[in-house]
Amino acid sequence: MKRFTFIIMTLLAIVSCSNDNSAEPQGQFVVDKIFDYNNNLLAEYIYSSENQLIKRITTDPINQRSSDYEFEYLNNRISKIRYIDYNFPQFNHTILIHYDQ
């Protein structure tokens, strides 16, 4: 179930990125931290000055696991997603995204 939630949250982050090159309103709200019911920090989202998601830091206080997603952009579109697993580095990987015209 955790993996399913993780995948859904990642897809929502990717889908929520706009293809529009226009500036976003300054008052736009973004998710910055997610806590569980015991007030443990589970995820932290870091954005650029253009409100583009650049990093997602996740922690699991129960299993003592942590990982990051780092996002790179090219022409206001995600071009690279880097997954870093601090407990199991053999699962680290990079996803390159290419767009057609």
Residue frames as qw, qx, qy, qz and C-alpha x, y, z in Angstrom:
[[0.000, 0.885, 0.466, 0.000, 0.00, 0.00, 0.00],
 [0.317, -0.764, 0.107, 0.552, 2.88, 2.39, 0.77],
 [0.384, -0.110, 0.605, 0.689, 4.36, 1.77, -2.67],
 [0.178, 0.639, 0.671, 0.330, 0.98, 2.48, -4.32],
 [0.156, -0.928, -0.249, 0.228, 0.64, 5.75, -2.39],
 [0.416, -0.546, 0.341, 0.642, 4.21, 6.68, -3.29],
 [0.347, 0.192, 0.680, 0.616, 3.57, 6.06, -7.00],
 [0.056, 0.810, 0.562, 0.157, 0.32, 8.05, -6.97],
 [0.265, -0.875, -0.062, 0.401, 1.99, 10.99, -5.19],
 [0.411, -0.331, 0.490, 0.693, 4.87, 10.97, -7.69],
 [0.264, 0.432, 0.697, 0.508, 2.50, 10.87, -10.65],
 [0.064, -0.904, -0.417, 0.061, 0.48, 13.74, -9.19],
 [0.348, -0.713, 0.164, 0.586, 3.67, 15.78, -8.82],
 [0.352, -0.065, 0.632, 0.687, 4.60, 15.12, -12.44],
 [0.141, 0.615, 0.698, 0.340, 1.11, 15.74, -13.83],
 [0.158, -0.886, -0.337, 0.277, 0.71, 18.94, -11.85],
 [0.359, -0.415, 0.294, 0.783, 3.70, 20.48, -13.62],
 [0.472, 0.758, 0.253, -0.372, 2.41, 22.83, -16.27],
 [0.651, 0.246, 0.432, 0.574, 3.44, 22.90, -19.94],
 [0.131, 0.941, 0.249, 0.187, 2.40, 26.54, -20.03],
 [0.595, 0.185, -0.169, 0.764, 5.29, 28.99, -20.14],
 [0.166, -0.757, -0.093, -0.625, 3.30, 31.80, -18.51],
 [0.096, 0.300, -0.655, 0.687, 4.09, 32.89, -14.97],
 [0.422, -0.466, -0.777, 0.031, 2.04, 31.35, -12.17],
 [0.305, -0.834, -0.114, -0.446, 0.16, 33.59, -9.73],
 [0.179, 0.507, -0.614, 0.578, 2.28, 34.62, -6.75],
 [0.544, -0.321, 0.433, -0.644, -0.36, 33.46, -4.24],
 [0.808, 0.096, -0.516, -0.269, -0.36, 29.84, -5.45],
 [0.672, -0.510, 0.464, -0.269, -0.33, 27.22, -2.71],
 [0.644, 0.370, -0.668, -0.038, 1.99, 24.23, -2.89],
 [0.901, -0.414, -0.125, -0.019, 2.46, 21.22, -0.65],
 [0.188, 0.772, -0.536, 0.284, 5.63, 21.63, 1.37],
 [0.039, -0.310, 0.885, -0.345, 5.43, 19.01, 4.14],
 [0.759, -0.216, -0.437, -0.431, 3.39, 15.88, 4.86],
 [0.181, -0.373, 0.753, -0.510, 3.03, 14.52, 8.38],
 [0.421, -0.226, -0.868, -0.136, 1.43, 11.32, 9.69],
 [0.521, -0.683, -0.359, -0.364, -1.17, 11.19, 12.47],
 [0.731, -0.512, -0.216, 0.397, 1.64, 11.16, 15.07],
 [0.039, 0.987, -0.092, -0.126, 3.05, 14.39, 13.65],
 [0.657, -0.308, 0.493, 0.480, 6.09, 12.60, 12.17],
 [0.301, 0.697, -0.309, -0.573, 7.47, 14.23, 9.04],
 [0.822, 0.179, 0.536, 0.071, 6.98, 11.81, 6.11],
 [0.597, 0.428, 0.379, 0.563, 7.79, 13.98, 3.09],
 [0.110, -0.752, -0.036, 0.649, 9.12, 17.42, 2.33],
 [0.595, 0.614, 0.398, 0.332, 8.77, 19.13, -1.04],
 [0.308, -0.577, 0.124, 0.746, 11.23, 21.78, -2.22],
 [0.507, 0.755, 0.403, 0.101, 10.39, 24.16, -5.06],
 [0.464, 0.152, 0.156, 0.858, 12.27, 26.59, -7.28],
 [0.044, 0.338, 0.194, -0.920, 11.37, 30.29, -7.35],
 [0.385, 0.069, -0.485, -0.782, 9.05, 29.43, -10.30],
 [0.726, -0.102, 0.405, -0.547, 7.12, 26.92, -8.12],
 [0.770, 0.303, -0.533, -0.178, 8.64, 23.96, -9.96],
 [0.878, -0.439, 0.180, -0.065, 9.13, 20.89, -7.80],
 [0.393, 0.713, -0.575, 0.081, 12.88, 20.30, -7.60],
 [0.254, 0.252, -0.885, 0.297, 13.18, 17.83, -4.73],
 [0.775, -0.411, -0.152, -0.456, 11.06, 15.47, -2.68],
 [0.127, 0.393, -0.816, 0.404, 12.59, 14.15, 0.55],
 [0.799, -0.322, -0.289, -0.417, 10.85, 11.17, 2.12],
 [0.009, 0.377, -0.817, 0.436, 11.40, 9.53, 5.47],
 [0.747, -0.303, -0.515, -0.291, 9.82, 6.52, 7.12],
 [0.250, -0.630, 0.512, -0.527, 10.08, 6.94, 10.91],
 [0.908, -0.212, 0.225, -0.284, 8.92, 3.36, 11.54],
 [0.959, 0.169, 0.089, 0.209, 11.35, 1.51, 9.26],
 [0.401, -0.723, 0.266, 0.496, 14.10, 4.19, 9.39],
 [0.610, 0.305, 0.513, 0.522, 14.20, 4.50, 5.58],
 [0.085, 0.795, 0.042, -0.599, 14.81, 7.62, 3.56],
 [0.557, 0.270, 0.561, 0.550, 14.92, 8.51, -0.10],
 [0.075, 0.609, -0.016, -0.789, 14.85, 11.53, -2.39],
 [0.570, 0.584, 0.498, 0.295, 13.47, 12.41, -5.78],
 [0.179, -0.558, 0.148, 0.797, 15.30, 15.19, -7.60],
 [0.540, 0.692, 0.478, 0.044, 13.71, 16.85, -10.64],
 [0.278, -0.341, 0.316, 0.841, 15.49, 18.71, -13.43],
 [0.453, 0.744, 0.402, -0.282, 13.76, 20.90, -15.99],
 [0.321, -0.093, 0.502, 0.798, 14.45, 21.90, -19.57],
 [0.165, -0.213, -0.427, -0.863, 12.22, 24.56, -21.17],
 [0.492, -0.188, 0.305, -0.794, 9.82, 24.45, -18.18],
 [0.908, -0.016, -0.259, -0.329, 9.33, 20.69, -18.57],
 [0.716, -0.498, 0.489, -0.016, 10.67, 17.89, -16.43],
 [0.604, 0.608, -0.496, -0.136, 13.63, 16.37, -18.25],
 [0.508, 0.240, -0.782, 0.269, 15.21, 14.18, -15.57],
 [0.717, -0.571, 0.057, -0.396, 14.02, 12.46, -12.40],
 [0.398, 0.398, -0.760, 0.323, 16.70, 11.08, -10.11],
 [0.812, -0.497, -0.156, -0.264, 15.74, 8.59, -7.38],
 [0.263, 0.504, -0.688, 0.451, 18.15, 8.26, -4.45],
 [0.834, -0.448, -0.263, -0.186, 17.59, 5.56, -1.85],
 [0.048, -0.752, 0.547, -0.364, 19.82, 6.04, 1.20],
 [0.722, -0.331, 0.550, -0.258, 19.15, 2.62, 2.71],
 [0.796, 0.155, 0.559, 0.172, 19.37, 0.55, -0.47],
 [0.048, 0.692, -0.328, -0.642, 21.61, 2.38, -2.96],
 [0.277, -0.013, 0.868, 0.412, 21.29, -0.48, -5.43],
 [0.258, 0.669, 0.697, -0.018, 17.79, 0.87, -6.16],
 [0.017, -0.673, 0.070, 0.736, 19.06, 4.33, -7.19],
 [0.501, 0.365, 0.643, 0.450, 18.09, 5.21, -10.74],
 [0.055, 0.432, -0.085, -0.896, 17.54, 8.08, -13.16],
 [0.472, 0.584, 0.659, 0.044, 14.62, 8.56, -15.52],
 [0.124, -0.237, 0.315, 0.911, 15.22, 10.70, -18.62],
 [0.407, 0.650, 0.586, -0.261, 12.15, 12.25, -20.23],
 [0.172, -0.109, 0.499, 0.842, 12.07, 13.28, -23.89],
 [0.424, 0.603, 0.433, -0.519, 9.18, 15.14, -25.53],
 [0.431, 0.311, 0.599, 0.599, 8.24, 15.18, -29.19],
 [0.002, -0.094, -0.163, -0.982, 7.10, 18.28, -30.99]]
